[in-house]
Amino acid sequence: MRWNLELMLSLAINTMCLHILTSPSLDCWCDDSALCKPISASHQVQVELFAVHGNDDNWKQYDWSKITTIAVNDDVQLAMFCDAHKKNVRVVLNEDFELELLKSKDKWTEWIEFMGVFIQSVVMDGMNLNLKEALTHGSDYYDELTELISEFTAYFHKELPGSQISFSVPWTPKCKSKRCFDFLPISQMSDLFLVESFNIPNDMRDGCVATASSSYHNVLTGLSDYIKLGVDSRKLVMGVPWYGYDYTCKRFSEAGNCELEMTSQDNTCSYTAGVVIQYKTIMQRLPRSLTGRIWNDEQRAPYFVYMDGKTYHQVWYDDPESISMKSTLLKRLKLGGIGVMNVSGVDHNGTARATLHAEEMWNALCPP
């Protein structure tokens, strides 16, 4: 059985209309009623492992011993919720919102109260907020975003003590992705910054050549930029991708470079020139590739090349070796944790080969 969010949202609306703000409005769906209570605020961890879950029915095969928080996007099996709480793993809602919300303070205050009632109704442990639209310093709603996050976090911490509010931010605070927020005060208001240390080459001006989406040097630079800005490193959760990008080469050079078509009006291209490919699919295609796995020392990331008809393709991705290297930054920079985007990208179907690949990826998240 799964949550249907439309049904749950309707329930939350009804709950709000009745002004029931003091206790969950649902009977417990777990065998043990204690599991239908939020994870206690006293439950602290030394290193956060924040896993963003898709709709993988093989969630029982996750390495739950390593997870501290699991974020769900749209629906979740009730059994997974109960199992997560049994293991002291927080379950939070991964929620996107739009700039439109910032146009009216009354509108966002209503939204905050609505989400508070909803999270309490389904006995979740907090939220991870995402604003994917472009926002730059001095633009409309720049200050409003900071005010919204402040009001949101204050409301949740008061009405749902112990709830965890995190905010997704780009790989660097230097506004290279056109998502430029007032990072320092927002970090002081939030419990965690989920740093998207992936999809980094937004602007490939150097010949428009395929490259890693999460190179070690860029990840280190971006996280260091946040710390230099004054963000508490213990609030930074480094996101790593369990997926890659399949690039169609306009021309494939003898040096192994995959030159791409320009995809934007200003003669630049980005990682969006590639097609997202999950790690489990990568592992299926790798043995049939032309080159096998090739390690790039500069990017500290692997790739391989294959042909579709007469067209060359280059696939860049992260694997246990590249993720292990980035995991060492947890201790080096004294980070708060590491986050997986998305945990369903690895095959958890229980076969011997899948189990081996999954075990290697989970273990890579733990620094030596």
Rosetta blueprint (number, residue, H / E / L):
1 M L
2 R E
3 W L
4 N L
5 L H
6 E H
7 L H
8 M H
9 L H
10 S H
11 L H
12 A H
13 I H
14 N H
15 T H
16 M H
17 C H
18 L L
19 H L
20 I L
21 L L
22 T L
23 S L
24 P L
25 S L
26 L L
27 D L
28 C L
29 W L
30 C L
31 D L
32 D L
33 S H
34 A H
35 L H
36 C H
37 K L
38 P L
39 I L
40 S L
41 A L
42 S L
43 H L
44 Q L
45 V L
46 Q L
47 V L
48 E E
49 L E
50 F E
51 A E
52 V E
53 H E
54 G L
55 N L
56 D L
57 D L
58 N L
59 W H
60 K H
61 Q H
62 Y L
63 D L
64 W L
65 S L
66 K L
67 I L
68 T L
69 T E
70 I E
71 A E
72 V E
73 N L
74 D L
75 D L
76 V L
77 Q E
78 L H
79 A H
80 M H
81 F H
82 C H
83 D H
84 A H
85 H H
86 K H
87 K L
88 N L
89 V L
90 R E
91 V E
92 V E
93 L E
94 N E
95 E E
96 D E
97 F L
98 E L
99 L H
100 E H
101 L H
102 L H
103 K H
104 S L
105 K H
106 D H
107 K H
108 W H
109 T H
110 E H
111 W H
112 I H
113 E H
114 F H
115 M H
116 G H
117 V H
118 F H
119 I H
120 Q H
121 S H
122 V L
123 V L
124 M L
125 D L
126 G E
127 M E
128 N E
129 L E
130 N E
131 L L
132 K L
133 E L
134 A L
135 L E
136 T L
137 H L
138 G L
139 S L
140 D L
141 Y L
142 Y H
143 D H
144 E H
145 L H
146 T H
147 E H
148 L H
149 I H
150 S H
151 E H
152 F H
153 T H
154 A H
155 Y H
156 F H
157 H H
158 K H
159 E H
160 L L
161 P L
162 G L
163 S L
164 Q E
165 I E
166 S E
167 F E
168 S E
169 V E
170 P E
171 W L
172 T L
173 P L
174 K L
175 C L
176 K L
177 S L
178 K L
179 R E
180 C L
181 F L
182 D L
183 F H
184 L H
185 P H
186 I H
187 S H
188 Q H
189 M H
190 S L
191 D L
192 L E
193 F E
194 L E
195 V E
196 E E
197 S L
198 F L
199 N L
200 I L
201 P L
202 N L
203 D L
204 M L
205 R L
206 D L
207 G L
208 C L
209 V E
210 A L
211 T L
212 A L
213 S L
214 S L
215 S L
216 Y H
217 H H
218 N H
219 V H
220 L H
221 T H
222 G H
223 L H
224 S H
225 D H
226 Y H
227 I H
228 K H
229 L H
230 G L
231 V L
232 D L
233 S H
234 R H
235 K H
236 L E
237 V E
238 M E
239 G E
240 V E
241 P E
242 W L
243 Y E
244 G E
245 Y E
246 D E
247 Y E
248 T E
249 C L
250 K L
251 R E
252 F E
253 S L
254 E L
255 A L
256 G L
257 N L
258 C E
259 E E
260 L L
261 E L
262 M L
263 T L
264 S L
265 Q L
266 D L
267 N L
268 T L
269 C L
270 S L
271 Y H
272 T H
273 A H
274 G L
275 V E
276 V E
277 I E
278 Q E
279 Y H
280 K H
281 T H
282 I H
283 M H
284 Q H
285 R H
286 L H
287 P H
288 R H
289 S L
290 L L
291 T L
292 G L
293 R L
294 I E
295 W E
296 N E
297 D L
298 E L
299 Q L
300 R L
301 A E
302 P E
303 Y E
304 F E
305 V E
306 Y E
307 M E
308 D E
309 G L
310 K L
311 T E
312 Y E
313 H E
314 Q E
315 V E
316 W E
317 Y E
318 D L
319 D L
320 P H
321 E H
322 S H
323 I H
324 S H
325 M H
326 K H
327 S H
328 T L
329 L H
330 L H
331 K H
332 R H
333 L L
334 K L
335 L L
336 G L
337 G E
338 I E
339 G E
340 V E
341 M E
342 N L
343 V H
344 S H
345 G H
346 V L
347 D L
348 H L
349 N L
350 G L
351 T L
352 A H
353 R H
354 A H
355 T H
356 L H
357 H H
358 A H
359 E H
360 E H
361 M H
362 W H
363 N H
364 A H
365 L L
366 C L
367 P L
368 P L
